[in-house]
Amino acid sequence: MKNENRTCQECGRRLTGRSDKKFCTDMCRNTHNNRISAFRNNTMRAINHTLRKNRHILAQLCPAEKIRVTRNSLTDFNFSYFTHVRQTPRGNTCFFVYDLGYRELANGNILIIRDWPRL
């Protein structure tokens, strides 16, 4: 028995063709899937934007291999976002934003370091 009341999950138009068809066109299928994944994509986009901004701030402050700066010079920096963490041989924790890292020093200053790619 055929169910003639099948409708597109996106636009609601009547469906014809295969019995397991869910959408009337590729455009409806794409629109539906994009809407479902929009929250996840927007969240990732916001996180990537923050990571790029953090890296840009570190890159501007550290043109050489390493530099010490005051915490106040990182006014727009978001310390909650970094890509990975490493321990130094002395046991200090360095937080990295891609290839640029930082760690807090005992006097409250920040040491910014470049992690040159190992080829």
Secondary structure as GFF3:
##gff-version 3
##sequence-region A 1 119
A	DSSP	alpha_helix	26	61	.	.	.	ID=ss1
A	DSSP	beta_strand	66	69	.	.	.	ID=ss2
A	DSSP	three_ten_helix	71	74	.	.	.	ID=ss3
A	DSSP	beta_strand	84	87	.	.	.	ID=ss4
A	DSSP	beta_strand	93	97	.	.	.	ID=ss5
A	DSSP	beta_strand	100	104	.	.	.	ID=ss6
A	DSSP	beta_strand	110	114	.	.	.	ID=ss7
###
